[in-house]
Amino acid sequence: MRISPTFSAVVLCAVTALTAQAQQPVTPGANRNPAPVSKLPQGMGFAFDSQTNAVTASGVRMKATTQKSNSVSPTEGVLVVTININVASHFEAGTTYHCSVYAIGGIIDIDTGTVDGGLENANNFATASNGKYSCTLRIPYAWTLPSSAGADSGLILAFGVAAVNTHSEVQRSTLQVDGIENLPANGATSKFTFNVAL
């Protein structure tokens, strides 16, 4: 079963609108002094293609830098995202749960959706333990972030989970966007845990 483009667009618009309304200001990362991002950039949205097990972003542009890559030390770290899955629906025997995370981090222009940092994506299958399912995705990154006192900074995470039967048919899926997180400090391992229900 493939999700129709119209349904995906409606869900994407609803998630984007609700997320933009629910944003709270954040404190800048310890390695920079920019102002915090207080809302999702205008026109930014996310989609989850459960057939390919990938969350993608739209309305995001990478800033073309005028600096040589070796003139600024990269901001490095690891994002560890755990998604706990509450299987509340009845699915066919043999159903697997596919997880995907999309991360946007760095200095973000909320008017244009331009990112001076990095876009990261990771996908995995959930594992079962005592009848509970979860995915843990480990995302190492190295972003060249120029120092910019007037810029906004942050980390935006979108995550999706799909229940897929043995015939590769998607029985149910969910896409969620986390609030804007602090930009992690250089060298940090940042852990995030989310709960979803299918």
Buried (B, 14 or more C-beta within 10 A) or exposed (E): EEBEEEEBEEBBEEBBEEBBEEBEEBEBBEBBEBBBBEBBBEEBBBBBBBBEBBBBBEBBEEBEEEEEEEEBEBBEBBBBBBBBBEBEEEBEEEBBBBBBBBBBBBBBBBEBBBBBBBBBBBBBEBEEEEEEBBBBBEBEBEBBBBEEEEBBBBBBBBBBBBBBBEEEBBBBBBBBBBBBBBBBEBEBEBEBEBEBEB
